[in-house]
Amino acid sequence: MHKWRRSRAASLSMALVLSAGAVLAQEPPAMDQRIEPGSVEALKKMGEHLQSLQVFSLKATTSTEVVLNTDQKLEIGGVATYEVKRPDRLRIDLATDSVHGELVYDGKTLVYASPDQNVYAQVPAPATIKETLEEAAQKYDLSFPLADLFSWGTPDAPIGIVREGFFVGHAYVNGKETTHWAFRGPDQDAEIWIAKEGSPLPLKISLVEREDLTRPRITSVLEWAENATIADDVFAYKPGEGAEKIKFLNEEAKK
């Protein structure tokens, strides 16, 4: 499942323009130093902390490049809100310029609803958030920004596919100082900005799909609420008046 889907980096030879206006030329590391030890340690420390969070909420403001057949790029904005109670409660509210969706998981069932169309689909779900998101992607083609965050800190974290990793510098995200890291996998690049003070949370993630010749970029700025207070009824889906229950398009074929 992992392809660095929610993070990607700039080319090793590119010039990085910092927020202060200065330009830093990042020299490519030597062939035997493509993975700086500190870059992997930063990912592991981040993952360990993410796994320690039992109840939290997360707001991700995303910007996605969409490439038309004419090679013109459009920017699609969106906001994804996650409310989480590990191991088996999750709600995602997704609102972009083109899509409005809700995912609700209560430990037994998965519901995906389209409020604009007043329809929803409901299927049995696995026992954990991580397994449910994986099944949603594989069986029903449901993918969400930052879903792979639930794998960091587990044996499934995609650290093993890192081919290059290096420290870019310090930068500020929403007024908070971060350490900026760049990574390269087999077919995707990733940049991750991790909070320098306090909890090592990712505050910004940017990705580029190298398999696509147009190299579209997806960037998410993250706002965390650790130890959030979330009512249990948040994870109990209640269809709106007149809502129609339907099947996923490929539900029967994927059984």
N, C-alpha and C positions, 0 to 999 in steps of 0.2 A: 504493500500500500504506500510505503513511504517513497517519495521522490523529492524531498525538500519542498513539498507542495506549498507551504505557507511561509517560505523564506528563500531568498536568492541573493546573490552578490553581484558586485561589479567586476569587470574583467581585471585581472591582476595588474595590467599595465595602464589602466585608466587613471586620469587625474581626478581626485576627489575634491569637490568644492565644499569647504566647511562653512558652517553657519556664520562665522565671523567674517567671511569674505576672503580668507586666505586660501590658496591652492596648495594642496599637499600632493606631491608626486610620489606614488607608492611604487617602489621598486619590486619586481617579482622576486620572491625568495629563491634561493638556490634549489636545484632539483631535489637534493636530499633534505631540504628544510621547508618543503611545501606546507607542512602542517606544524605550525608553531604549537608547542605543548600547551601554552596558555589558552589557546583557542578551544581545544578540546576540554580542558578543565573548566572553562567558562560555561560550556554547554552542560557538562555534568553537574556543576553546582546549580545552574538554573533548573535543570531537570529534577534534581533532588528536592529543591524547594517547591517546585510546582506539584510534585507528588505529595508533599506534606500538607498542602492546602486541602482541607476537607469540606469547607463551606465557603464559597466565594462567588462574586459576580464580576463580570468582565464586559467592558464596552469596547468594541473594536470599530474604529472609523476607517473604512477601506476606500482605496482608489484603485480601480482596475482598468487597464488598457485593453480595448477591444479593437481588433484590426479588421477593417472592411476588405472586401474582395479587390478594392481599388488600392489597397495598401495604406489607406488613410487610417490614422489612429484616432479613436474616440476614448474619452475618459468617463467611466461609469462610477459614480460615488455610491456609498452605502454605509449602513451601520448594522452591526451584528451585536446583540446583547446576549450574554450567556449567564444563566443562573444555575449554580451547581451545588449539589449535596452528594458527596461521594458515599458509597460507590455506585448508587443506582438511581439518582434523580438528576434530571437535566432538562432545562428549557432554553431554547434558542429562538430569539425573535430577530428576523432578518428583514431589513428594509433597504432596498437599493433603488436606483433610478428606474429600474425595469422589473424588479421582483419584490414581492412581499410574501414572506412565508413564516410559519411557526412550526417548530419541532418540539414535541413534549414527550418526555420519557419518564415513566413512573416506576421502573424496575421490572415491569412485566410486559407493557405494551409501548409501542412507538407510534406516535401520531404525527403526521405532517399535514398541515392545513394551509389553505390559501384563502385568507380572509376576503380578498378582493373578489374572488369567484364564489365564496361561501361554500367551499367543498373541503373535505378532509379524507385522508386514508389512514387506516389503523391496522397494524400487524403485530403479532407477538414479537417480543424482543429478548435478546440475551440478558444475562444477569448483571452486566457492568456497563458503565458509560462508554469506555473504550471499545468494548466488543460491539456495542450497539451502533456507534458511529461508523465502525468498520463495515458492519453488515449493511447499514444504510447506504454507504457508498458502493459496495460491491453488488448488492442485490437490487437496489432501487435507484441507483445513480443520483443519490442525494449527497452533495458535498457542501461543506460549510467552511467559511474562513476560520483558520486556526484549529480545526479539528485535531490536527496532529499534536497539539500541545498536550493532549491527554496521554500521549505515548512517551513524552520526555520523562526521564527518570525511571523508565521501565526497560527490560531487556530488548524491547522492540524499538527503542529510540534509534534513529538513523545515523548514529555516530560512525558506524562502520563504513558508511558509504562516502564519508568525507574524503576528498582527494586533495583539497587545499584549504587552509584555514590560517588567517592572520589577523593581527590587531591593526585597525585602521587609525583609531585615535579616540579622543573624548568629544562628545557632542551633547547638546541639550535637547530633550524631548519634553514638551509641555513644561518647561522650566526646571526639569530634573536632569542632573548630570548623568550621563551614561557612558559605558564603554562600548565602542562600535567595533563589531567583528564582521569579517567577510569570510565566506565559505564557498567551496565549489564541490558539487557532486558529479556523478556521471553525466547527467543531462540537465541539471538545474544549478543556478547560482543563488546564494542567500546572503543577506545582510541582517544582523540582529543587533539591536541596541539594548543593552542590559543595564538596569539601574546600578549606579556605582555605590550609592549609600543605601543602607537598609536592606530590605529583601532583594535578592538578585532576580527580579522579575523582568521579563522582556517587555520593553515599553514601545518598541517599534520593530516591525519585521517587514522586509521587502524581498520579493522574489522575482526571478526572471527565468522563463522557460526557454532553454537553449535549443531544444528540439524544434521549436517553432522558429522559422527563419526570420519572422518579424520581431522576435524577442519582446513579447509583451511583458509588462511589469505589473505586479500586484503589491501594493503597500498597505500595511495596517498599522495604525497608531492605537496603542492599548491603554486603557484606564482600568485599574484593578481596585476591587474592594475586598480585601482579605477579611476573613471572619465576618462576612456579611450576614445580616439577619434576613432570612428568606422563609416566608410562610409555606407550609406544606401544600396548601391549595394551589400554589404556583405550578405544581407538577401534576395537577389533575385537570385534564382537558375537558372542557365543556363546550360542545358545539353551539354555535350561535343559532338564533331562531331561523328555521328554514334551511339550515345547513344540510348539504347532501353528502352522504358517505359514499365514496367511490373506491376503486382499486387503483394501485399503482399501475402505470402503463405496462410494465414488464413483470408484474407480480406473479402471474400464472406461469410465465415462461421461466422464471428464476427459481421455482420451487424444486 
